[in-house]
Amino acid sequence: MDGTGDSVERIRADHHADTLPEVSLDDLTAVGITGIIVDLDNTVCAYRRPEPAPGVADWIRGARERGFAIVLVSNNFTERVALVGAELGIPVVANALKPLPFAFLRALRLLGTPRQATVVIGDQLFTDVLGAKILGLRTVLTKPLVAHEFPLTRVLRFLERTVAGRS
Ligand SMILES: [Mg+2]
């Protein structure tokens, strides 16, 4: 099949950061971002951990103080997502089925920001970044907080490494 290179190009993130707290709010403002959709597992919290990773709560507080709208969108189940959202003081969309667009559309309504002013920040190319790209949202790909993951995630990681090896 031809065209593999094009598909790979299309699911590359717009920006990269090692962790969520290292995402520059100044840079987001500079490219016109006012709404932030953030992933939970391995972006806000380490896998299976209830507490946000170091620096995350401060980063989110700082972003809200600067006027960014933020929503947590996670494929994880309702109770876990709601607990983290409550701790951080931000709305949530759980059971998101990323990369399908429905949860992102719901998140956009909660944010009240236009697509071109909204960024998705997450650690997975095939859920966070791909789902964002489907709707024309900007993307920041972070590195996963820890390596221990769901079996399906491990398969997706393998595919990501394969894709990354081509670029
Ligand atoms: Mg994640």
Backbone and ligand atoms as CSV (ligand in chain L), in Angstrom:
chain,resi,resn,atom,element,x,y,z
A,1,MET,N,N,0.832,-1.214,0.000
A,1,MET,CA,C,0.000,0.000,0.000
A,1,MET,C,C,0.862,1.259,0.000
A,2,ASP,N,N,0.400,2.215,-0.702
A,2,ASP,CA,C,1.071,3.509,-0.713
A,2,ASP,C,C,0.398,4.417,0.331
A,3,GLY,N,N,1.021,5.536,0.594
A,3,GLY,CA,C,0.360,6.540,1.424
A,3,GLY,C,C,0.613,6.405,2.913
A,4,THR,N,N,1.410,5.399,3.302
A,4,THR,CA,C,1.691,5.225,4.725
A,4,THR,C,C,2.326,6.483,5.324
A,5,GLY,N,N,3.234,7.058,4.576
A,5,GLY,CA,C,3.911,8.265,5.059
A,5,GLY,C,C,2.939,9.378,5.362
A,6,ASP,N,N,1.908,9.503,4.499
A,6,ASP,CA,C,0.917,10.556,4.719
A,6,ASP,C,C,0.145,10.328,6.017
A,7,SER,N,N,-0.267,9.065,6.277
A,7,SER,CA,C,-1.014,8.786,7.500
A,7,SER,C,C,-0.171,9.071,8.723
A,8,VAL,N,N,1.099,8.677,8.638
A,8,VAL,CA,C,2.006,8.924,9.761
A,8,VAL,C,C,2.097,10.425,10.007
A,9,GLU,N,N,2.214,11.182,8.937
A,9,GLU,CA,C,2.316,12.634,9.061
A,9,GLU,C,C,1.087,13.201,9.761
A,10,ARG,N,N,-0.061,12.684,9.443
A,10,ARG,CA,C,-1.308,13.232,9.940
A,10,ARG,C,C,-1.492,12.990,11.437
A,11,ILE,N,N,-0.902,11.944,11.992
A,11,ILE,CA,C,-1.111,11.711,13.418
A,11,ILE,C,C,0.098,12.110,14.259
A,12,ARG,N,N,0.932,12.944,13.712
A,12,ARG,CA,C,2.015,13.494,14.530
A,12,ARG,C,C,1.459,14.651,15.360
A,13,ALA,N,N,1.896,14.737,16.619
A,13,ALA,CA,C,1.419,15.829,17.473
A,13,ALA,C,C,1.988,17.165,17.008
A,14,ASP,N,N,1.259,18.245,17.299
A,14,ASP,CA,C,1.745,19.585,16.947
A,14,ASP,C,C,2.923,19.993,17.817
A,15,HIS,N,N,2.868,19.607,19.092
A,15,HIS,CA,C,3.910,19.981,20.054
A,15,HIS,C,C,4.211,18.787,20.957
A,16,HIS,N,N,5.380,18.812,21.567
A,16,HIS,CA,C,5.768,17.755,22.507
A,16,HIS,C,C,6.256,18.374,23.810
A,17,ALA,N,N,6.019,17.640,24.919
A,17,ALA,CA,C,6.544,18.055,26.221
A,17,ALA,C,C,6.799,16.791,27.024
A,18,ASP,N,N,7.767,16.822,27.916
A,18,ASP,CA,C,8.040,15.636,28.722
A,18,ASP,C,C,6.887,15.336,29.672
A,19,THR,N,N,6.369,16.383,30.324
A,19,THR,CA,C,5.269,16.211,31.277
A,19,THR,C,C,4.280,17.367,31.121
A,20,LEU,N,N,3.086,17.192,31.693
A,20,LEU,CA,C,2.084,18.274,31.647
A,20,LEU,C,C,2.617,19.578,32.247
A,21,PRO,N,N,3.250,19.554,33.441
A,21,PRO,CA,C,3.719,20.827,34.008
A,21,PRO,C,C,4.791,21.515,33.161
A,22,GLU,N,N,5.381,20.777,32.215
A,22,GLU,CA,C,6.385,21.408,31.345
A,22,GLU,C,C,5.773,22.034,30.099
A,23,VAL,N,N,4.451,21.887,29.932
A,23,VAL,CA,C,3.784,22.564,28.812
A,23,VAL,C,C,3.733,24.055,29.137
A,24,SER,N,N,4.275,24.865,28.247
A,24,SER,CA,C,4.361,26.302,28.492
A,24,SER,C,C,3.027,26.989,28.221
A,25,LEU,N,N,2.466,27.609,29.261
A,25,LEU,CA,C,1.222,28.355,29.088
A,25,LEU,C,C,1.430,29.553,28.169
A,26,ASP,N,N,2.614,30.139,28.233
A,26,ASP,CA,C,2.939,31.245,27.323
A,26,ASP,C,C,2.866,30.785,25.871
A,27,ASP,N,N,3.399,29.588,25.604
A,27,ASP,CA,C,3.374,29.070,24.229
A,27,ASP,C,C,1.945,28.799,23.774
A,28,LEU,N,N,1.107,28.277,24.687
A,28,LEU,CA,C,-0.291,28.026,24.322
A,28,LEU,C,C,-0.986,29.342,23.986
A,29,THR,N,N,-0.761,30.345,24.817
A,29,THR,CA,C,-1.347,31.663,24.559
A,29,THR,C,C,-0.850,32.226,23.227
A,30,ALA,N,N,0.427,32.009,22.956
A,30,ALA,CA,C,1.027,32.568,21.739
A,30,ALA,C,C,0.393,32.006,20.469
A,31,VAL,N,N,-0.113,30.768,20.544
A,31,VAL,CA,C,-0.756,30.196,19.351
A,31,VAL,C,C,-2.286,30.280,19.436
A,32,GLY,N,N,-2.791,31.112,20.365
A,32,GLY,CA,C,-4.218,31.412,20.409
A,32,GLY,C,C,-5.077,30.429,21.173
A,33,ILE,N,N,-4.457,29.610,22.000
A,33,ILE,CA,C,-5.210,28.608,22.766
A,33,ILE,C,C,-5.867,29.241,23.993
A,34,THR,N,N,-7.164,28.923,24.191
A,34,THR,CA,C,-7.857,29.353,25.408
A,34,THR,C,C,-8.521,28.179,26.136
A,35,GLY,N,N,-8.657,27.050,25.444
A,35,GLY,CA,C,-9.286,25.862,26.033
A,35,GLY,C,C,-8.326,24.689,26.046
A,36,ILE,N,N,-8.309,23.947,27.153
A,36,ILE,CA,C,-7.388,22.817,27.308
A,36,ILE,C,C,-8.166,21.568,27.677
A,37,ILE,N,N,-8.002,20.530,26.873
A,37,ILE,CA,C,-8.544,19.203,27.187
A,37,ILE,C,C,-7.362,18.347,27.611
A,38,VAL,N,N,-7.405,17.819,28.842
A,38,VAL,CA,C,-6.253,17.076,29.330
A,38,VAL,C,C,-6.640,15.630,29.650
A,39,ASP,N,N,-5.763,14.722,29.276
A,39,ASP,CA,C,-5.920,13.294,29.538
A,39,ASP,C,C,-5.611,13.010,31.007
A,40,LEU,N,N,-6.138,11.915,31.548
A,40,LEU,CA,C,-5.903,11.590,32.949
A,40,LEU,C,C,-4.723,10.613,33.130
A,41,ASP,N,N,-4.918,9.360,32.695
A,41,ASP,CA,C,-3.936,8.323,33.027
A,41,ASP,C,C,-2.609,8.521,32.310
A,42,ASN,N,N,-1.571,8.589,33.097
A,42,ASN,CA,C,-0.200,8.772,32.632
A,42,ASN,C,C,0.091,10.169,32.091
A,43,THR,N,N,-0.906,11.073,32.231
A,43,THR,CA,C,-0.665,12.487,31.906
A,43,THR,C,C,-0.826,13.318,33.183
A,44,VAL,N,N,-1.981,13.173,33.853
A,44,VAL,CA,C,-2.232,13.871,35.128
A,44,VAL,C,C,-1.800,13.003,36.314
A,45,CYS,N,N,-2.180,11.729,36.269
A,45,CYS,CA,C,-1.839,10.775,37.330
A,45,CYS,C,C,-1.056,9.617,36.727
A,46,ALA,N,N,-0.105,9.093,37.489
A,46,ALA,CA,C,0.547,7.869,37.062
A,46,ALA,C,C,-0.484,6.742,37.038
A,47,TYR,N,N,-0.223,5.756,36.215
A,47,TYR,CA,C,-1.134,4.631,36.051
A,47,TYR,C,C,-1.576,4.069,37.403
A,48,ARG,N,N,-2.880,4.025,37.633
A,48,ARG,CA,C,-3.514,3.471,38.836
A,48,ARG,C,C,-3.286,4.293,40.099
A,49,ARG,N,N,-2.603,5.406,40.026
A,49,ARG,CA,C,-2.391,6.233,41.208
A,49,ARG,C,C,-3.542,7.226,41.338
A,50,PRO,N,N,-4.019,7.469,42.560
A,50,PRO,CA,C,-5.146,8.392,42.729
A,50,PRO,C,C,-4.724,9.857,42.718
A,51,GLU,N,N,-3.454,10.134,43.067
A,51,GLU,CA,C,-3.060,11.532,43.234
A,51,GLU,C,C,-2.381,12.070,41.970
A,52,PRO,N,N,-2.639,13.340,41.665
A,52,PRO,CA,C,-1.956,13.954,40.526
A,52,PRO,C,C,-0.436,13.942,40.722
A,53,ALA,N,N,0.287,13.819,39.630
A,53,ALA,CA,C,1.752,13.795,39.670
A,53,ALA,C,C,2.278,15.152,40.148
A,54,PRO,N,N,3.528,15.187,40.619
A,54,PRO,CA,C,4.095,16.449,41.110
A,54,PRO,C,C,3.989,17.570,40.073
A,55,GLY,N,N,3.535,18.715,40.549
A,55,GLY,CA,C,3.474,19.894,39.676
A,55,GLY,C,C,2.178,20.049,38.900
A,56,VAL,N,N,1.386,18.968,38.818
A,56,VAL,CA,C,0.180,19.013,37.988
A,56,VAL,C,C,-0.871,19.969,38.576
A,57,ALA,N,N,-1.136,19.843,39.883
A,57,ALA,CA,C,-2.166,20.702,40.490
A,57,ALA,C,C,-1.786,22.176,40.360
A,58,ASP,N,N,-0.515,22.481,40.575
A,58,ASP,CA,C,-0.060,23.875,40.443
A,58,ASP,C,C,-0.209,24.374,39.008
A,59,TRP,N,N,0.131,23.503,38.062
A,59,TRP,CA,C,0.040,23.892,36.644
A,59,TRP,C,C,-1.409,24.200,36.279
A,60,ILE,N,N,-2.321,23.346,36.734
A,60,ILE,CA,C,-3.735,23.545,36.418
A,60,ILE,C,C,-4.267,24.794,37.112
A,61,ARG,N,N,-3.860,25.011,38.355
A,61,ARG,CA,C,-4.283,26.231,39.066
A,61,ARG,C,C,-3.788,27.469,38.322
A,62,GLY,N,N,-2.538,27.425,37.912
A,62,GLY,CA,C,-1.956,28.558,37.186
A,62,GLY,C,C,-2.671,28.824,35.870
A,63,ALA,N,N,-3.015,27.746,35.188
A,63,ALA,CA,C,-3.711,27.902,33.901
A,63,ALA,C,C,-5.094,28.515,34.109
A,64,ARG,N,N,-5.794,28.058,35.141
A,64,ARG,CA,C,-7.134,28.602,35.397
A,64,ARG,C,C,-7.047,30.071,35.804
A,65,GLU,N,N,-6.032,30.410,36.587
A,65,GLU,CA,C,-5.862,31.808,36.994
A,65,GLU,C,C,-5.593,32.718,35.802
A,66,ARG,N,N,-4.956,32.142,34.784
A,66,ARG,CA,C,-4.689,32.923,33.573
A,66,ARG,C,C,-5.878,32.960,32.629
A,67,GLY,N,N,-6.964,32.273,33.000
A,67,GLY,CA,C,-8.172,32.355,32.197
A,67,GLY,C,C,-8.395,31.202,31.235
A,68,PHE,N,N,-7.508,30.201,31.252
A,68,PHE,CA,C,-7.756,29.024,30.418
A,68,PHE,C,C,-8.947,28.246,30.978
A,69,ALA,N,N,-9.776,27.718,30.094
A,69,ALA,CA,C,-10.801,26.744,30.478
A,69,ALA,C,C,-10.179,25.353,30.336
A,70,ILE,N,N,-10.425,24.473,31.322
A,70,ILE,CA,C,-9.795,23.150,31.311
A,70,ILE,C,C,-10.821,22.077,31.608
A,71,VAL,N,N,-10.758,20.979,30.898
A,71,VAL,CA,C,-11.608,19.829,31.187
A,71,VAL,C,C,-10.766,18.563,31.078
A,72,LEU,N,N,-11.066,17.603,31.963
A,72,LEU,CA,C,-10.371,16.319,31.993
A,72,LEU,C,C,-11.188,15.329,31.165
A,73,VAL,N,N,-10.569,14.701,30.173
A,73,VAL,CA,C,-11.265,13.721,29.337
A,73,VAL,C,C,-10.507,12.405,29.400
A,74,SER,N,N,-11.188,11.349,29.869
A,74,SER,CA,C,-10.495,10.086,30.111
A,74,SER,C,C,-11.313,8.901,29.647
A,75,ASN,N,N,-10.621,7.896,29.145
A,75,ASN,CA,C,-11.280,6.629,28.818
A,75,ASN,C,C,-11.542,5.801,30.072
A,76,ASN,N,N,-11.009,6.226,31.197
A,76,ASN,CA,C,-11.197,5.478,32.433
A,76,ASN,C,C,-12.639,5.655,32.950
A,77,PHE,N,N,-12.972,4.881,33.986
A,77,PHE,CA,C,-14.355,4.831,34.452
A,77,PHE,C,C,-14.718,6.068,35.286
A,78,THR,N,N,-16.007,6.271,35.445
A,78,THR,CA,C,-16.551,7.512,35.991
A,78,THR,C,C,-16.016,7.871,37.373
A,79,GLU,N,N,-15.985,6.895,38.293
A,79,GLU,CA,C,-15.628,7.236,39.666
A,79,GLU,C,C,-14.195,7.751,39.764
A,80,ARG,N,N,-13.276,7.049,39.108
A,80,ARG,CA,C,-11.871,7.477,39.157
A,80,ARG,C,C,-11.702,8.876,38.566
A,81,VAL,N,N,-12.321,9.097,37.419
A,81,VAL,CA,C,-12.168,10.383,36.732
A,81,VAL,C,C,-12.796,11.506,37.560
A,82,ALA,N,N,-13.960,11.230,38.140
A,82,ALA,CA,C,-14.651,12.249,38.943
A,82,ALA,C,C,-13.835,12.641,40.173
A,83,LEU,N,N,-13.184,11.651,40.799
A,83,LEU,CA,C,-12.372,11.950,41.989
A,83,LEU,C,C,-11.219,12.881,41.655
A,84,VAL,N,N,-10.532,12.587,40.564
A,84,VAL,CA,C,-9.391,13.425,40.174
A,84,VAL,C,C,-9.867,14.809,39.755
A,85,GLY,N,N,-10.970,14.860,39.017
A,85,GLY,CA,C,-11.521,16.148,38.596
A,85,GLY,C,C,-11.909,17.005,39.789
A,86,ALA,N,N,-12.506,16.372,40.798
A,86,ALA,CA,C,-12.910,17.106,42.000
A,86,ALA,C,C,-11.684,17.634,42.736
A,87,GLU,N,N,-10.637,16.808,42.810
A,87,GLU,CA,C,-9.422,17.249,43.503
A,87,GLU,C,C,-8.785,18.445,42.799
A,88,LEU,N,N,-8.846,18.435,41.473
A,88,LEU,CA,C,-8.219,19.512,40.703
A,88,LEU,C,C,-9.178,20.682,40.463
A,89,GLY,N,N,-10.459,20.478,40.758
A,89,GLY,CA,C,-11.436,21.550,40.571
A,89,GLY,C,C,-11.778,21.821,39.124
A,90,ILE,N,N,-11.779,20.767,38.291
A,90,ILE,CA,C,-12.121,20.950,36.875
A,90,ILE,C,C,-13.174,19.921,36.463
A,91,PRO,N,N,-13.999,20.280,35.454
A,91,PRO,CA,C,-15.019,19.338,34.980
A,91,PRO,C,C,-14.391,18.149,34.257
A,92,VAL,N,N,-15.157,17.070,34.146
A,92,VAL,CA,C,-14.622,15.837,33.547
A,92,VAL,C,C,-15.599,15.252,32.529
A,93,VAL,N,N,-15.029,14.501,31.600
A,93,VAL,CA,C,-15.798,13.598,30.738
A,93,VAL,C,C,-15.135,12.244,30.862
A,94,ALA,N,N,-15.861,11.263,31.427
A,94,ALA,CA,C,-15.306,9.923,31.636
A,94,ALA,C,C,-15.822,8.967,30.570
A,95,ASN,N,N,-15.322,7.738,30.606
A,95,ASN,CA,C,-15.718,6.709,29.616
A,95,ASN,C,C,-15.680,7.273,28.196
A,96,ALA,N,N,-14.606,7.938,27.871
A,96,ALA,CA,C,-14.583,8.802,26.686
A,96,ALA,C,C,-14.507,8.050,25.362
A,97,LEU,N,N,-13.992,6.821,25.367
A,97,LEU,CA,C,-13.826,6.061,24.126
A,97,LEU,C,C,-12.969,6.803,23.101
A,98,LYS,N,N,-11.972,7.544,23.584
A,98,LYS,CA,C,-11.026,8.170,22.645
A,98,LYS,C,C,-10.378,7.066,21.805
A,99,PRO,N,N,-10.139,7.207,20.535
A,99,PRO,CA,C,-10.147,8.460,19.763
A,99,PRO,C,C,-11.486,8.838,19.135
A,100,LEU,N,N,-12.584,8.171,19.496
A,100,LEU,CA,C,-13.874,8.591,18.939
A,100,LEU,C,C,-14.158,10.036,19.370
A,101,PRO,N,N,-14.897,10.794,18.548
A,101,PRO,CA,C,-15.015,12.240,18.775
A,101,PRO,C,C,-16.045,12.670,19.823
A,102,PHE,N,N,-16.924,11.765,20.257
A,102,PHE,CA,C,-18.066,12.206,21.073
A,102,PHE,C,C,-17.654,12.911,22.365
A,103,ALA,N,N,-16.701,12.334,23.084
A,103,ALA,CA,C,-16.288,12.932,24.356
A,103,ALA,C,C,-15.575,14.267,24.129
A,104,PHE,N,N,-14.805,14.358,23.066
A,104,PHE,CA,C,-14.131,15.624,22.761
A,104,PHE,C,C,-15.173,16.696,22.423
A,105,LEU,N,N,-16.238,16.308,21.716
A,105,LEU,CA,C,-17.293,17.275,21.394
A,105,LEU,C,C,-17.990,17.747,22.666
A,106,ARG,N,N,-18.218,16.804,23.576
A,106,ARG,CA,C,-18.820,17.181,24.864
A,106,ARG,C,C,-17.876,18.108,25.631
A,107,ALA,N,N,-16.589,17.798,25.597
A,107,ALA,CA,C,-15.595,18.636,26.272
A,107,ALA,C,C,-15.583,20.048,25.680
A,108,LEU,N,N,-15.697,20.153,24.369
A,108,LEU,CA,C,-15.713,21.471,23.725
A,108,LEU,C,C,-16.912,22.290,24.200
A,109,ARG,N,N,-18.050,21.621,24.373
A,109,ARG,CA,C,-19.235,22.343,24.885
A,109,ARG,C,C,-18.999,22.811,26.313
A,110,LEU,N,N,-18.367,21.959,27.140
A,110,LEU,CA,C,-18.066,22.351,28.525
A,110,LEU,C,C,-17.083,23.521,28.558
A,111,LEU,N,N,-16.097,23.491,27.675
A,111,LEU,CA,C,-15.084,24.555,27.637
A,111,LEU,C,C,-15.672,25.856,27.102
A,112,GLY,N,N,-16.533,25.738,26.093
A,112,GLY,CA,C,-17.052,26.921,25.422
A,112,GLY,C,C,-16.031,27.595,24.527
A,113,THR,N,N,-15.025,26.843,24.100
A,113,THR,CA,C,-13.986,27.412,23.237
A,113,THR,C,C,-14.101,26.814,21.833
A,114,PRO,N,N,-13.767,27.606,20.801
A,114,PRO,CA,C,-13.787,27.073,19.442
A,114,PRO,C,C,-12.684,26.034,19.228
A,115,ARG,N,N,-12.873,25.173,18.241
A,115,ARG,CA,C,-11.901,24.101,18.012
A,115,ARG,C,C,-10.488,24.621,17.794
A,116,GLN,N,N,-10.382,25.708,17.025
A,116,GLN,CA,C,-9.043,26.209,16.678
A,116,GLN,C,C,-8.342,26.844,17.878
A,117,ALA,N,N,-9.092,27.089,18.969
A,117,ALA,CA,C,-8.486,27.667,20.178
A,117,ALA,C,C,-8.385,26.624,21.295
A,118,THR,N,N,-8.494,25.348,20.921
A,118,THR,CA,C,-8.509,24.287,21.926
A,118,THR,C,C,-7.379,23.293,21.657
A,119,VAL,N,N,-6.706,22.900,22.727
A,119,VAL,CA,C,-5.612,21.941,22.603
A,119,VAL,C,C,-5.933,20.693,23.421
A,120,VAL,N,N,-5.529,19.536,22.910
A,120,VAL,CA,C,-5.615,18.285,23.660
A,120,VAL,C,C,-4.199,17.916,24.104
A,121,ILE,N,N,-4.035,17.707,25.412
A,121,ILE,CA,C,-2.731,17.316,25.955
A,121,ILE,C,C,-2.854,15.909,26.532
A,122,GLY,N,N,-2.047,14.979,26.028
A,122,GLY,CA,C,-2.113,13.603,26.504
A,122,GLY,C,C,-0.881,12.823,26.110
A,123,ASP,N,N,-0.810,11.580,26.620
A,123,ASP,CA,C,0.416,10.787,26.424
A,123,ASP,C,C,0.296,9.734,25.332
A,124,GLN,N,N,-0.880,9.642,24.687
A,124,GLN,CA,C,-1.038,8.572,23.704
A,124,GLN,C,C,-1.386,9.091,22.311
A,125,LEU,N,N,-0.586,8.662,21.357
A,125,LEU,CA,C,-0.779,9.081,19.967
A,125,LEU,C,C,-2.115,8.578,19.414
A,126,PHE,N,N,-2.475,7.339,19.734
A,126,PHE,CA,C,-3.634,6.730,19.069
A,126,PHE,C,C,-4.960,7.002,19.781
A,127,THR,N,N,-4.940,7.668,20.903
A,127,THR,CA,C,-6.202,8.076,21.531
A,127,THR,C,C,-6.269,9.604,21.591
A,128,ASP,N,N,-5.348,10.211,22.341
A,128,ASP,CA,C,-5.383,11.662,22.543
A,128,ASP,C,C,-5.119,12.437,21.252
A,129,VAL,N,N,-4.013,12.117,20.603
A,129,VAL,CA,C,-3.616,12.902,19.432
A,129,VAL,C,C,-4.510,12.585,18.229
A,130,LEU,N,N,-4.739,11.302,17.982
A,130,LEU,CA,C,-5.581,10.941,16.838
A,130,LEU,C,C,-6.993,11.506,16.998
A,131,GLY,N,N,-7.561,11.374,18.204
A,131,GLY,CA,C,-8.911,11.891,18.438
A,131,GLY,C,C,-8.980,13.398,18.240
A,132,ALA,N,N,-7.946,14.089,18.688
A,132,ALA,CA,C,-7.895,15.548,18.510
A,132,ALA,C,C,-7.811,15.914,17.039
A,133,LYS,N,N,-6.983,15.173,16.312
A,133,LYS,CA,C,-6.785,15.470,14.885
A,133,LYS,C,C,-8.076,15.305,14.099
A,134,ILE,N,N,-8.883,14.304,14.478
A,134,ILE,CA,C,-10.144,14.061,13.781
A,134,ILE,C,C,-11.015,15.314,13.814
A,135,LEU,N,N,-10.932,16.080,14.922
A,135,LEU,CA,C,-11.771,17.275,15.083
A,135,LEU,C,C,-11.016,18.571,14.775
A,136,GLY,N,N,-9.773,18.464,14.367
A,136,GLY,CA,C,-9.014,19.667,14.046
A,136,GLY,C,C,-8.532,20.438,15.257
A,137,LEU,N,N,-8.372,19.744,16.382
A,137,LEU,CA,C,-7.847,20.400,17.582
A,137,LEU,C,C,-6.328,20.319,17.579
A,138,ARG,N,N,-5.674,21.271,18.228
A,138,ARG,CA,C,-4.218,21.211,18.362
A,138,ARG,C,C,-3.850,20.163,19.408
A,139,THR,N,N,-2.604,19.735,19.361
A,139,THR,CA,C,-2.195,18.630,20.242
A,139,THR,C,C,-0.825,18.862,20.860
A,140,VAL,N,N,-0.708,18.424,22.113
A,140,VAL,CA,C,0.600,18.312,22.758
A,140,VAL,C,C,0.724,16.877,23.252
A,141,LEU,N,N,1.738,16.168,22.792
A,141,LEU,CA,C,1.985,14.793,23.233
A,141,LEU,C,C,3.022,14.824,24.351
A,142,THR,N,N,2.637,14.262,25.510
A,142,THR,CA,C,3.575,14.172,26.631
A,142,THR,C,C,4.139,12.757,26.706
A,143,LYS,N,N,5.179,12.594,27.499
A,143,LYS,CA,C,5.691,11.245,27.736
A,143,LYS,C,C,4.862,10.599,28.846
A,144,PRO,N,N,4.547,9.300,28.753
A,144,PRO,CA,C,3.763,8.657,29.813
A,144,PRO,C,C,4.493,8.722,31.149
A,145,LEU,N,N,3.733,8.974,32.239
A,145,LEU,CA,C,4.352,9.113,33.563
A,145,LEU,C,C,5.009,7.819,34.029
A,146,VAL,N,N,4.382,6.676,33.748
A,146,VAL,CA,C,4.989,5.382,34.090
A,146,VAL,C,C,4.764,4.398,32.954
A,147,ALA,N,N,5.531,3.310,32.978
A,147,ALA,CA,C,5.516,2.379,31.855
A,147,ALA,C,C,4.469,1.271,31.987
A,148,HIS,N,N,3.984,1.005,33.209
A,148,HIS,CA,C,3.043,-0.098,33.422
A,148,HIS,C,C,1.652,0.300,32.927
A,149,GLU,N,N,1.129,-0.490,31.985
A,149,GLU,CA,C,-0.099,-0.070,31.330
A,149,GLU,C,C,-1.040,-1.224,31.038
A,150,PHE,N,N,-2.231,-0.860,30.579
A,150,PHE,CA,C,-3.185,-1.860,30.111
A,150,PHE,C,C,-2.579,-2.631,28.935
A,151,PRO,N,N,-2.947,-3.910,28.767
A,151,PRO,CA,C,-2.419,-4.686,27.632
A,151,PRO,C,C,-2.658,-4.005,26.287
A,152,LEU,N,N,-3.862,-3.445,26.085
A,152,LEU,CA,C,-4.126,-2.794,24.803
A,152,LEU,C,C,-3.197,-1.603,24.608
A,153,THR,N,N,-2.942,-0.883,25.699
A,153,THR,CA,C,-2.050,0.275,25.606
A,153,THR,C,C,-0.657,-0.167,25.176
A,154,ARG,N,N,-0.240,-1.354,25.681
A,154,ARG,CA,C,1.090,-1.835,25.293
A,154,ARG,C,C,1.161,-2.101,23.785
A,155,VAL,N,N,0.066,-2.629,23.240
A,155,VAL,CA,C,0.026,-2.869,21.795
A,155,VAL,C,C,0.134,-1.536,21.049
A,156,LEU,N,N,-0.622,-0.535,21.539
A,156,LEU,CA,C,-0.594,0.771,20.879
A,156,LEU,C,C,0.784,1.413,20.975
A,157,ARG,N,N,1.445,1.212,22.133
A,157,ARG,CA,C,2.812,1.743,22.287
A,157,ARG,C,C,3.750,1.129,21.244
A,158,PHE,N,N,3.585,-0.190,21.027
A,158,PHE,CA,C,4.431,-0.856,20.046
A,158,PHE,C,C,4.223,-0.211,18.672
A,159,LEU,N,N,2.945,0.027,18.348
A,159,LEU,CA,C,2.656,0.655,17.060
A,159,LEU,C,C,3.246,2.058,17.001
A,160,GLU,N,N,3.166,2.786,18.127
A,160,GLU,CA,C,3.731,4.143,18.158
A,160,GLU,C,C,5.234,4.105,17.906
A,161,ARG,N,N,5.907,3.128,18.537
A,161,ARG,CA,C,7.358,3.049,18.325
A,161,ARG,C,C,7.674,2.725,16.876
A,162,THR,N,N,6.825,1.856,16.276
A,162,THR,CA,C,7.023,1.502,14.881
A,162,THR,C,C,6.866,2.733,14.002
A,163,VAL,N,N,5.821,3.490,14.298
A,163,VAL,CA,C,5.566,4.718,13.540
A,163,VAL,C,C,6.709,5.712,13.732
A,164,ALA,N,N,7.136,5.872,14.984
A,164,ALA,CA,C,8.190,6.835,15.283
A,164,ALA,C,C,9.481,6.439,14.579
A,165,GLY,N,N,9.715,5.141,14.443
A,165,GLY,CA,C,10.922,4.667,13.782
A,165,GLY,C,C,11.009,5.047,12.333
A,166,ARG,N,N,9.862,5.318,11.732
A,166,ARG,CA,C,9.839,5.687,10.305
A,166,ARG,C,C,10.159,7.156,10.088
A,167,SER,N,N,9.971,7.967,11.133
A,167,SER,CA,C,10.059,9.416,10.883
A,167,SER,C,C,11.489,9.910,10.995
L,1,MG,MG,MG,-3.163,8.566,28.998
